[in-house]
Amino acid sequence: MPNEVESNSSTRRGFLGSMTALTAASYNRVLGANDRVGIGFIGYGLIGKQHIYNFKKSFPDVDRVALCDVYKPRVEEGLAYMESPNAKGYSDFRKMYENKDIDGVVVATPDHWHAMLTIMACAAGKDVYVEKPLTVFIDEGKWMLAAMNKYKRVVVAGTQRNHNPGHQVAKKIVESGVLGKIQMVKLGAGGRNIYPGFGKTPVENPPAGFDYDLWLGPAPKKPYQKHRGLYHFRWFWDYSGGQLTNLGAHSVAAFLLVMGVKGPTKVVSFGGRFTLEDDGETPDIQEVLYEFPGFMMTTGLREANGYRDGSGSVIMGNKGNLVLGSNQVVPEMRNDPANLIPRFQGQQPIGGAVFNDTKAVPWIEAQAGTGGRGGAGGGGRAQGEAGRGAGRGAPGGGESLEEQMFNANKRDWVSCIKSRNKPFCDLELGHRTATICNLGNMSLRLGGRTIHWDPEKEVVVGDKEAAAMCTKQYRAPWEGILHSLIKV
């Protein structure tokens, strides 16, 4: 029956018994039969709908095979939007994973489900496109990598803005050494004003057709409120890391790509939910300072003030500055240091520095840049959350930059499903991006404590309380399923 909705839940034994992960060789033989890729979508929300739009519009070699959501009205709406008459609908992803027509799944659920859905998809022989932020706590990323490697899957992280071609130009500028010694990287703080917020919601019964227990999944059991559900989950620590891990992930991913570093050695963060009048927990203002070997990086967020710093994100060297996004190079000025001392009454008294007539000249040549949008995220903040307007074309009817980057990440994933090559926005980069964001939240939740981090071993150094925040135990039965699939 076309657009059949499967609502029967799988048992743990049934799911594990049905998983027959294919080897790379046998997988290529099956896929090579018609060189088409079957995709299933998990989550039909704000970004989930965007993914379906991209595949529907720009990927003639992809079959839109299935859609899963724990809210049945969204399954029905999503199936109609997919415009794929033979697509099947599911309310339980475990049943969808049994569908042999599905080669890969797009995970666009609340953040707390990203890790388990990816791990279980890998075990079921599916390749994965998983949205950012990758994780809610650091060890989830390690588990995802273990599953990807064990089951030999292709996993792409939803950091599509790294496909901005300007980032490769920025990377070459940094690697050339022309900026001198890098001292500071300032990632533009994300600012918007949603004051007074979304209000407070009472404890009540979930709406009809909404499987709240499955929506919670591995997260702790909590009474249902509207804000602990569709869309507003991002304001609660059980399900998300707030806007630092959400929108901030784009800037951090681009920073890692351009700078070529692995991770910080020290992290400190301050902030809180100071202004919004609602029932959320994650901060509405936050600043984070990171120390990397030889330089500093800072980022942050604002949810009750929309002022935009026109300089955006900047890499600051002792000889010049690089504005990320536009790739404008602004030189520092070379002068006799004595001439930079304030002059009050002419020359300093005897024994002090002696001023001279040396003229300041640029250390390096200025570059006007490309004139593109600023911001390390590649699309700037003009697009807003989840690429607001990403489905609209650019002036003149072409694809917008945001849409180009969405499609580039998806095309790379589909190509790698066929070739079994490593994708550009790979899981490792997604994990390191999420780790940097999660470390900032850990410091904030510990009252602004400095966290010492070993980026090679990926462990907290000398702080048992902070180290304990790197992992959590999932709610039953998900903890047991996790241990049955990978070594934890």
Disulfide bonds with the S-S distance in Angstrom:
none
